[in-house]
Amino acid sequence: MRGVVGADVSWFVRYAIGVRYAQGGGLTAERRAFREQLRMQAAERFVGGEENTVIACELRVSVRSVQRWREAWTRGGRLALASKGPASLPRLGDELFAVLESELDRGAVAHGWPDQTWTLSRIKTLIGRRFHKSYTIQGVALLLKRHGWSCQVPARRALERDQAAVAGWVRKTWPQVEPPRRRSAPGSSSRTRPASR
């Protein structure tokens, strides 16, 4: 630690090894209740006059968290340390997600796309059209994952596939797109000395 000469830094080592949770941490109701319990334990220690570093070490949280808790506690007591609930509510609740699932079950063609493939971009557009809510592509992926959906790739070819058209394209169009391979002939591995092979 820069600027600390001869100071006891054992608390820092214990802190670095055993921090309970990172910034942002748990978002579930259980995690919020657990954190509130930690803040209440810290409040009991504030009354006892313990130092922030000792409280942080024993509760396995950062010293800065304990400092913020102490400031809130001095301004408003134990009520200031109570949980204020989730940071934000999901934009699509369970009842709206059930409606979204029924819309997805209708298929992409029913919503104006040329095939039955649901992509994250299409689902994002559907959410915007149907519910007037704005999501990012990553937000749509998290929303679907949270409700048990996963990425899927078709196991077999589409029924609409025309094998004769595919074979004709490979025979006629592909040779024009892909140049023919170079014939194997004696050559050189050097640009400057062609006869070095």
LOKOL-300467 format. One line per 5 residues: number of its first residue (from 1); their letters; for each residue z, x, y of C-alpha. Coordinates in pm, 1 decimal. Layout:
N
NUM) A) Z/X/Y  ...;
***
This chain:
197
1) MRGVV) 0.0/0.0/0.0  -112.6/145.8/328.8  156.1/202.7/592.2  449.7/175.0/352.0  600.5/514.3/278.4;
6) GADVS) 894.0/528.1/39.6  938.4/150.1/40.5  1023.6/-42.2/-272.5  694.3/-198.8/-383.2  813.7/-313.6/-724.6;
11) WFVRY) 813.3/-674.9/-601.5  443.8/-636.3/-517.1  365.9/-510.6/-865.8  557.1/-800.2/-1021.9  375.8/-1040.2/-786.4;
16) AIGVR) 30.7/-900.1/-866.2  93.0/-927.9/-1240.2  244.2/-1274.5/-1246.6  91.1/-1494.0/-975.2  105.9/-1850.1/-1099.4;
21) YAQGG) -213.0/-1990.9/-945.7  -497.5/-1886.5/-722.3  -614.9/-2036.8/-393.8  -750.6/-2384.4/-444.9  -580.0/-2413.5/-784.6;
26) GLTAE) -536.9/-2728.5/-990.3  -678.6/-3058.0/-876.3  -533.4/-3295.9/-1132.7  -234.7/-3519.5/-1065.3  -27.1/-3312.5/-1308.8;
31) RRAFR) -106.3/-2990.0/-1121.2  -23.7/-3151.6/-786.3  309.9/-3270.4/-925.2  375.9/-2922.2/-1065.2  308.2/-2761.4/-727.2;
36) EQLRM) 528.7/-3013.9/-552.5  806.4/-2924.4/-796.5  759.7/-2556.6/-704.2  785.3/-2639.4/-334.1  1105.1/-2837.9/-396.0;
41) QAAER) 1253.5/-2544.2/-587.9  1165.3/-2323.8/-293.2  1336.9/-2571.2/-55.9  1658.5/-2542.6/-256.8  1638.8/-2164.6/-218.7;
46) FVGGE) 1570.9/-2196.0/156.2  1903.1/-2377.2/186.3  2066.6/-2088.3/-2.4  1919.5/-1839.7/246.0  1705.4/-1639.8/0.8;
51) ENTVI) 1423.4/-1422.0/133.1  1058.3/-1518.7/100.2  968.4/-1221.0/-118.8  1241.5/-1300.5/-369.6  1142.7/-1668.0/-385.3;
56) ACELR) 773.9/-1576.9/-425.0  850.8/-1333.9/-705.2  1072.5/-1572.8/-899.5  843.0/-1874.6/-857.7  536.0/-1656.1/-920.9;
61) VSVRS) 349.0/-1762.8/-606.3  222.3/-1567.9/-305.6  456.4/-1465.2/-26.7  223.9/-1634.6/223.8  263.9/-1966.6/37.5;
66) VQRWR) 641.5/-1936.9/60.2  610.1/-1854.8/432.3  401.3/-2169.7/490.0  647.8/-2377.4/289.2  941.2/-2240.9/488.5;
71) EAWTR) 766.3/-2320.5/818.8  697.6/-2676.2/702.6  1053.7/-2709.6/572.2  1205.5/-2599.0/903.5  987.6/-2849.3/1093.5;
76) GGRLA) 1026.3/-3151.1/863.1  1270.3/-3081.6/580.0  1199.5/-3160.7/214.5  966.7/-3449.8/306.6  727.1/-3200.5/467.5;
81) LASKG) 691.6/-3030.1/127.2  605.2/-3350.1/-61.2  255.8/-3384.4/-205.1  11.4/-3569.7/15.0  -211.8/-3672.8/-275.7;
86) PASLP) -557.8/-3549.9/-369.8  -755.9/-3359.6/-107.9  -1048.5/-3599.4/-138.3  -1145.3/-3894.9/-347.3  -1466.9/-3883.4/-549.3;
91) RLGDE) -1759.7/-4041.0/-370.1  -1857.7/-4234.1/-681.4  -1555.0/-4392.6/-843.9  -1540.8/-4500.7/-1206.6  -1681.5/-4848.3/-1136.5;
96) LFAVL) -1976.4/-4707.0/-938.3  -2037.8/-4442.2/-1203.3  -2059.0/-4721.6/-1461.6  -2332.9/-4879.8/-1246.8  -2506.5/-4539.6/-1226.4;
101) ESELD) -2493.9/-4509.7/-1605.9  -2658.5/-4849.3/-1644.5  -2929.2/-4741.9/-1398.4  -2983.8/-4420.5/-1594.4  -3009.0/-4623.6/-1916.1;
106) RGAVA) -3295.0/-4823.6/-1762.3  -3495.6/-4500.4/-1754.3  -3672.0/-4292.6/-1493.0  -3995.5/-4492.6/-1518.3  -3812.5/-4808.9/-1409.1;
111) HGWPD) -3716.0/-4623.8/-1090.4  -4068.5/-4508.4/-1008.0  -4103.2/-4167.3/-1171.4  -4406.1/-4096.0/-1390.4  -4210.5/-3998.8/-1705.0;
116) QTWTL) -3876.4/-4070.9/-1871.1  -3718.8/-3733.6/-1787.6  -3398.5/-3743.7/-1583.0  -3352.0/-3428.3/-1376.1  -3061.0/-3351.0/-1146.7;
121) SRIKT) -3292.1/-3389.5/-849.3  -3403.2/-3734.5/-964.0  -3043.7/-3843.6/-1027.3  -2949.5/-3717.4/-680.7  -3229.9/-3926.5/-531.9;
126) LIGRR) -3124.2/-4230.2/-737.0  -2763.7/-4198.7/-612.7  -2890.4/-4180.3/-255.0  -3118.2/-4483.6/-295.4  -2878.1/-4701.7/-491.3;
131) FHKSY) -2537.5/-4615.9/-340.9  -2629.3/-4456.1/-6.0  -2418.9/-4151.4/-94.3  -2525.9/-3791.4/-44.7  -2473.8/-3537.0/-323.7;
136) TIQGV) -2596.4/-3182.4/-373.6  -2769.9/-3083.4/-696.5  -2455.2/-2893.9/-800.4  -2244.0/-3197.0/-707.4  -2454.4/-3419.0/-933.0;
141) ALLLK) -2415.7/-3167.6/-1216.5  -2036.0/-3166.3/-1172.3  -2023.9/-3545.4/-1149.3  -2215.9/-3584.8/-1474.8  -2015.0/-3314.6/-1651.3;
146) RHGWS) -1689.0/-3475.1/-1537.0  -1796.4/-3798.7/-1705.3  -1903.1/-3635.9/-2032.6  -2278.2/-3599.0/-1977.3  -2458.3/-3279.5/-2076.4;
151) CQVPA) -2802.2/-3120.4/-2041.5  -3039.8/-3223.7/-2313.7  -3380.6/-3096.3/-2417.1  -3604.7/-3315.8/-2631.7  -3592.9/-3224.0/-3000.6;
156) RRALE) -3954.8/-3328.9/-3064.2  -4276.3/-3365.8/-2874.0  -4345.4/-3673.4/-2666.3  -4517.4/-3968.6/-2832.4  -4770.2/-3977.2/-2546.0;
161) RDQAA) -4892.5/-3623.8/-2625.9  -5266.6/-3610.0/-2700.7  -5311.1/-3322.8/-2945.3  -5692.6/-3323.9/-2911.6  -5668.8/-3286.0/-2531.9;
166) VAGWV) -5421.4/-2999.4/-2571.7  -5648.8/-2822.0/-2820.5  -5949.3/-2867.0/-2589.0  -5753.8/-2726.0/-2295.0  -5651.7/-2421.1/-2499.8;
171) RKTWP) -6014.3/-2364.9/-2607.5  -6188.2/-2423.8/-2271.5  -5948.4/-2379.7/-1980.0  -5706.6/-2115.3/-2104.3  -5970.2/-1838.0/-2148.5;
176) QVEPP) -6068.6/-1884.0/-1783.4  -5708.3/-1853.8/-1669.0  -5609.5/-1562.5/-1892.4  -5840.0/-1255.9/-1879.1  -5942.8/-1110.4/-2217.6;
181) RRRSA) -5732.4/-827.7/-2356.0  -5854.4/-475.2/-2309.2  -6020.1/-324.9/-2613.6  -5836.4/-43.8/-2781.7  -6016.6/277.6/-2705.2;
186) PGSSS) -5924.2/638.3/-2663.0  -5758.7/677.9/-2329.0  -5514.9/885.0/-2138.4  -5149.0/854.7/-2063.0  -5192.7/1051.9/-1741.9;
191) RTRPA) -5369.3/935.4/-1427.0  -5428.3/1287.0/-1302.6  -5542.6/1447.7/-1628.8  -5754.4/1194.1/-1820.9  -5820.3/1429.0/-2112.4;
196) SR) -5453.1/1501.0/-2182.2  -5433.7/1266.6/-2479.9;
***
